[in-house]
Amino acid sequence: MSSHTDVAREYLDRADDHLRGTYEEPMSLAAYVDAAFERPSIAAHASKYLLDAIESMGTREVLEEGETRERYRFFDDPANEGEHAVLGNTEVLNRFVDDLRTIAAGRGKSEKILWFDGPTATGKSELKRCLINGLRAYSRTDAGRRYTVEWNVATGSETRGLSYGGEAGPEREDDWYESPVQAHPLSVFPDDVRSEVLDGLNDKSGDHVPVTVENDLDPFSREAYEHLEEQYRRDGTRDLFSAVTDPTHLRVKNYVVDVGKGIGVLHSEDDGSPKERLVGSWMPGMLRELDSRGRKNPQAFSYDGVLSQGNGLLTIVEDAAQHADLLQKLLNVPDEGHVKLDKGIGMDVDTQLLIISNPDLDAELDKYADRNGRDPLKALKRRLDKREFRYLTNISLEAELIRRELTDETAVWDVEDEADLREQIRAPLEIDVRSAAGTVDTRELAPHTIEAAAMYSVLTRLDGDDVPNGYDLVDKALLFDFGYIQEGDTRTVIDEFDFEGEEGVHGIPVTYTRDIIADLLHEDTGRRHADLDVERVVLPEDVLDAMADGLRDAPVFSRSERAEYEGRVTQAKEHVLEQQESDVLSALLADRSVDRDTVAEYVEHVYAWAGDEQVETARGPVDPDPLLMKLFETEQLGRFTDGDYLSNQPTKEVKDFRRDKVITALNRYAWENRDEGFTVDDVELSEIPVIRSVLDAYDWDDVKRLYEDFDPDQWEDPPENTETARLKAQTIDELTDRGYTEASAELTSRAVVREVRHRWD
């Protein structure tokens, strides 16, 4: 029992520590001003606070659509371990941050309502959750502390005042009432004094985006302030402001930002009149309980409208097409910063307005477009600053998204090494599936299966009209993901192309792909492989066939989209077969692979040969070895035969190859690394295309040359004690060492060799 108690106590202590660092004891107004001069960020206005929160988490470098971009880590949802990360759309998010910087600094766009538009399943809802998570986490940090005011008027007089019907008496916690709309503490000061405070703050911080607080007290706080001011004026108090803001009446309170507390979210299902959705509603039944000096009392107002909840930070209108009637009511809120609660009571608001919609809002806004200058929605359109989310066009990002949709994986892929990224794209996935009988089976998505689904999805989203002759959409997809494509010894970079198409506007959404794969995971695939116990394996071809077949019955696609997308599945199949073939070949030829020391020795000898120099060895300097170079070029590279040499001396064709393919690449690498004290010993061999082909690539001619008795017709069931049986066993072993299961290795190798069989002779 004691051990259980100790464990529970440990968790409770950790929770106490967490909350102890989150909340602070209330402070006086003077103490808050002192704290603000120490940390000006805690006094930030809405747009600046949002900007500070985003910038506080730093940036990382990403490659999207073939371009290197700096991405704010905030949008990776680090505060929630990546669960609601916004994948891709980095350029759109960066422009959003630029807008915030402009608005926060008062350089323009203050009248704009920021609008995120785009088709379903493009990450707009994730953006909303990411903003909420990030702002909540930032408000728990020292730099991001957020404060408002709370009032106690019960100690100000013997009347009931704002005590909600309670009896006046000694100060009690129950007598403190917090501003219902997160009023900024500096809004308590008169305008001229507040300006002086802000000038001092901004001089102290030196920030390029100064703090501005232009709103006056909210109606509830104004009522409390005026009530106290009137009482002390009657008493003849000279220092009225000090008396009203004395810590017995006014405290500055720290709060954690959350929905309803600095973040207002209007959901698609929310209803009510525009006034109720925006700022709340009156509660007439309470008026009988309140003394408000003959007029409506702000206490009788329900501050549950989206602007009230988001005051001080962020207001989000989700699925904005459902609230199109409301958007016109928001026209003047951004630049005027004011909204009416009632005819007699208004409220200043400081919030960054953001709306999220699917393309149906465009249709709603354009319904009067044919009226030209008489369009009643023209003023609204002018206020909207549109940012369009699109479908992902990076294979790696789509593969990551598919995995997230199928599993509880949330970590964002933050890899800089290309080899690691390629490995994550091709990686298999095991998922536990519960049957109708209640049993749980583990199903495997074989290596390259998610890559195949991602590639096909991306291919449906790319514009094919700007692909030059000699290239196809697969090349374009690979260019977007890695910035280059490799064709033999030649590397072509994306800068050599001029892509100006509408990428990611249409295409297969990830939700469609997810549902197709989920259905396959519950199917018995064993009927396709009757001789094997592999019903738990889903192959790339299974997913691609199912995705293409499902287009006909999916209502989300138009007839023209179905026809277009069906025509692109073949390219995805060819691409993934090439990847599988590469895996099988490298496994089949694993015992013949060239080690890097052998390659480095060849490169060193060629470099010395070209410069008419000697090679440094343990025995001292020696002349380049013509036989060593010949054997490497004939046996390892397979580029030449004995007829290309005369007494081991190279012919012109071999000499040209060495200079053009090896030395030129070495010199280019040396030039690119000239500031790093480059020597041939420092060369990264994988940077030389022809050498990379030796290290990483194989073809079936190598198999033919090395294994004369290999027979692809025997692969599915090779006779014992044959070279085919030995090579197959080796291949299966190697593939399982590289991420395959035995079943997926068997099925993949069969699919590859089946294709090879047709062209073997």
Steps between C-alpha positions, in 0.01 A plus 500: 500500500785733587661469158171589328463802727854612419434478126175695533673762712770540234238569233319745726825683575578527129152639435550754779834606350337538159221723626733688733693612195182585311313729736608795708350666801296813415702823512430868530483727197831659601666158526370413153646819351836417658480146359415637155808721504704189583328290231318725249368192314239441774326825402480416126184580309317219319679486163842553660434230759403254226813597304721462808354156573573379145853641493583372849532142377755576228523370144632206305593449136271298273487413130157548345418509130873483440568820694685534828290695748522604862207357692376615839509208742187637665296344217651158576290507819796432732285593799289191434778271375400561140148358526346789307799606293422678175692305236621697201351832384809666648496790255136577587578489872804723454286759322254479789781580745611788276143634515504477879828689512356776281180523707680485835740777401215721378637516147174399333248221451339576834163518328541152349333179607751222438339218305624142460326329212545163333346159431429248772786307663766762428585578864277798577344335806847395611605865480220596738601234752868582456434867576304410813766256623786734426344805661398302806857371540657841438278658765654260752851633434656799675515702178142413407320567827157649436319725749164659557334687786255404771294730719368509854244772565351349815765679707429833333169581665227363714273464196460182302672653195635230274493230762246293305252529784746395771534682831780755536761431759865405552695412188426146380618307194135464400484878462756507218364509146724453201456699181282271286684601181864487615544879525862610463640629833640815337150592379429610858724805454368825347598539135781751548662309788465173311685655204787598727516150648508347153771739382713395795434132436590522132814701569603231747429206269640644176279252314438569130130442574394738779229421755176691447193496725223711350192351665324644796360293785231250416144593613507275805832644621386852412193452719719388790746787446228764486321355801818519709592843363158636596526361852843649563406831344209522744744431782718792381797281409755701300707219345206335330696277260718362779194438712305326222798284399608421854578126537188467713294582189713412199731206441687391190447132442699255291296267278580216261381565146240251380174481308263743670790674668680710240408267214151513356393225260171514312420150381285407204226365726476812719174688453317804630462856377807679360519702822499187715764326292721808498488635851240310705148574623310683769358301788187701594418279795806625686412866474271471803800393710730781400535864592613679184383852563203489269660356190602162370785359700794338316486225758173385347676418178613151404849552358506172308517646149803422287642855524458509878680169544776595256554850634866554574630249247328297227155454346443207264188452289507135397320380186428863418250421223258396775533850649503707182231725647733579787799602292342829397444582868877463550595754234601785728625298796866462391576867436255664744556249779150558632174311510156580643362281779179696501381840383628654819810295564799446273820302548855542371654178371860411423500175309655358187216389273551181303242311297526147361291366215465244227460622139124533549556842659637619166171404340308683774704816449461489122124462487456872418814535288299556182367828643841659443524818707176427683627182669382530865790277611767713337601671825536163671713359218729802526555431871584131456867410460497154347763231564441172319592162648566237235551127490854385570724459197797345679501119505675500837243731660210299359658175624537656843138616494370156396689336786357754743148430372541125545683495834560704811837620370532873567872579486583734211763375258783746554779332303775675308668191357351401165574131551309503830206677336485246217509221757206648689300532178551133408462363854246223568225534756342245730148561629292294741154425361212360706278249323126454542577200721692726735848370417782741425724436200805695394485610138800624307515774242807377313795732429415760233123455553447836667748652254287365213182652645679830561649507151163431337329766711766757408483410131127582498578846644769609255446704185628300204489783248837649596701175502761527219554231238709211623359520853178389667296574811705255708810705419315813606393337828858392574627849417253649748614260771877502457579793272661281234463181300777255420524346153801270487806720544304823453332702772236751392398763757162667526643841406528374143121475477232764487197367685213747514202265526220498756638236733295349783172671414328170413583136553442200723460608866679308773167402656416298187838326510464430871159337456619285209797369700284447808263283296791298360634437849174324585494290183641148467766542232604133525278403209743673266792294632346158558835321539619732779388586848514873430145621544628767735709684237378796294722581202541827306312355203207410730466860616544654155244267343251569779552877478443499125199265519338704777495820295190388314286478812642794697254793483774750580641474146346633181486293183791688343708464817443125505616466142808713561601328824448148364745581224776588747504182706722323244780751560480439874515123442806532278676720755440270794601195297832671431548550875415138574730386220784702647443334840495150351808558283706645782401204719568247227845648432584578862803270505636675190461857622805722492636631828584868526870440554522333158313790341717756680814324377376512141411869525841582645681319219289668231561842656878439503487362144328814374749731673805294403571458870574215739282329758601510863508150653641339814801401291547853377402679175416269208377552145127455433425131441355449148386145580316610816310766304424262214362228728278749682364643176432161341388291798346750741375771270428263213558791264778347288648170377856380445477631144496857635854464631833429333737329746294648783535849351167675438368592158367849426147397604623389844714814540203721413286312752754553778534870428132577432329280757748469786747789490241763403278394791799507735598848385143622539490360853840659576375839377180480703705415810797729429461684831528179695858413405393226257735217407424185307509311830200703616277427202148378569481215250121510477529849346648350182208366292691219328641386833160522662377257238764253615419543866122511482370371167490162326339361189403159364796499262718470810297197609536343155871567493569369848254208523474311172278226649243735647151427362221750581236249384585288805475783755160420655600140580867443410639143498726416791875538466475736205654842465152650478403341834818628664455852363135508603581396856770767514260760361226423752751515787639833382155650451393402851814672630387813315152535646296233319327213674557157350152507347531846346850415374363189329211684337708801396775289347240297309341815360839636391635180346166443323555827314867421433409163352333668203820675395763253624592350163 
